[in-house]
Amino acid sequence: MDIDGNNSYHVINNLGVTSSAILDGFFVTGGQADGTALQRYGGGMLNSASSPTLRNVIFSGNMAQLGGGGMYNYNSSNPTLTNVAFRGNAATQSSGGGMYNRNNSNPRLTNVTFRDNYAKYEGGGMYSSTSNSMTLTNVTFYGNSAQEGGGMYNDASSPTLTNVTFRSNTVTYYGGGMYNYINSSPALRNVLFTGT
């Protein structure tokens, strides 16, 4: 089933949602987060103090000016994503083209793909700030682009990556696959960087 934002700021807006809120088998597209304040984040989905469960979901063609073209997580949001894809989403004036995590938000990702997402500055696929318990398992970053951290950008964040591939991500400056800024110490297990 398609959920088309039809130029809404956020296709899905979650506030205080728990893991019992399940989104399964949807195509999320058309979010245009180009308003004011929080209306400039999370074109596809915005999570505030929310931890929804997502399965078999595609985020495609969503835009946010200031972060999280596909998804924006903040205020201790810890969503669980399984079999989810972020394709062709953009952060046109800032960071986190596919996903932006902030303020102790630690999503759990399994079998997730970030492909052809774009951020003007950092984290074409994913940008994380102060997110230390995030886990990524069987995740692929392919063809994402930014100035720094084409695939992933960590700022005071130390995610755990297991069986993750960074392939053909591009940058203007540094960190084609991953860029780690101050106080970032990610744990990498069976991680491949190629073509970046």
Sequence and secondary structure as in RCSB ss.txt:
>XXXX:A:sequence
MDIDGNNSYHVINNLGVTSSAILDGFFVTGGQADGTALQRYGGGMLNSASSPTLRNVIFSGNMAQLGGGGMYNYN
SSNPTLTNVAFRGNAATQSSGGGMYNRNNSNPRLTNVTFRDNYAKYEGGGMYSSTSNSMTLTNVTFYGNSAQEGG
GMYNDASSPTLTNVTFRSNTVTYYGGGMYNYINSSPALRNVLFTGT
>XXXX:A:secstr
 EEE TT S SEEEES  TT EEEEEEEE  EE SSGGGGB SSEEEES   EEEEEEEES EESSB SSEEEES
S   EEEEEEEES EESSSB SSEEE SS   EEEEEEEES EESSB SSEEEES  S EEEEEEEES EEEE S
SEEEES   EEEEEEEES EEEEE SSEEE TT   EEEEEEEE  
